[in-house]
Amino acid sequence: MTHRATTRIAAVLTAAVAASIALAGCSSSDAVETPTAESSTGSFPLTVQHMYGETTLDAVPERVATWGFGTTDAVLALGVVPVAMPSAEYGGGNDLMYPWISDAIDTSGETAPILLDNVTNALTVEKVLAADPDVLLAPHSGLTQAEYDAVTDAGIPVIAPPEELWSTPWRDVITTTGDVLGVADRARDLVADLDRQVQEAGDRHPEFDGRSIAYVSEAADVYYLLLPSDPRVELLENLGFVSPASVTDLATDNATYSTTVSAENISKIDADVVFTQVDTDDALQQFVDSPVSRQIPAVSAGAVAGFVGQEAGAAVGPTALSIPYFLPTLVDGLAEATAVAK
């Protein structure tokens, strides 16, 4: 019998049978090796405050479902394979999983989780109930009040975002997950280790220090500029880069993590390096050759760190597993662009 929260009711849908996966020979050399789950080091009952109220867990959950971005990575990095998790239609392979996630599941040798819908879709409550979880972990997600109510009304405790949808820092996703899994100290050690990896990568490239960078993307002739509050830009700054005033000055009053830039203002993006991600090589070539893009001084100079492919685009978002998976590739591309900027 698994542990339940005090609100857990006995009647839920029968657990769906997930397909088994074979053990892989080895995972990516850059991926975090999934450790064996340890005994609880936390204090229970545990009450977690979030935007929809609070959730109390009587004991460490054994069956964990995840929703949103980054939580599946945190659960796996802390030694637990979820019973259900979101699919990855963008950046996932034929199995609809990010490669760093499928590597960790393969290494664990455990049954593959039930796949929920993509995180950009509404949460399918029936699929969550079919997995029969002890908790739904969704600290960085778009979980709505209605979705929260539907899952909790079925007796499954939910950890919702603490303050706003899609706004929880990646480090907090890991530490919140560690609290819920009863391995708070290990979660904080994991965050410290990831920060160390990023710091050491930046230290190996002193040319990054103080260089300005702008994260620019283009889709359907609309240019998007990511702001310093975005975790992807934060990662670049952790490597030593800085966001110039030309970036923040272009932000609209209601902008949080990104803003759009009109063609007449595109030349105002003044940075040593431009970072961008696209789905194909042709799309990258179109970006660097575009008369509009080339109004950006760094683009016209060729100082563009361009990363191609949905996998690369997804990996840039920092998580417990994507950072070690993609960090070497990220640093190499930034080093090439910075050399041009010199």
HUVEN-V126628 format. One line per field, one symbol per residue. phi: phi as a letter, one per 30 degrees, with the letter a starting at -180 (. if undefined). A space follows every 10 residues. Layout:
phi: ???
This chain:
phi: .ddbddddcd dbdddddcdd bddddacedc dddddddcdd cccbdcccda dckbbccdad dccccbbjcj dedddddcjb cddaaddbdc jddddhbddd ddeddeddic ddddcddddd cddddddddd dhddaccbdb acededdedd ddddjcdbcd edbbdhbded dddddddddd dibddddddd eddddddddd ddddbddddi ddbbccbbbh icccbdcedd dddedddddk dbcddddddd dddcdccabc bdddcddddc bdbccbbbdb ddddddddcd ededddeddd didcccccjd ddddddddbd cddddceede dddddddddd dd
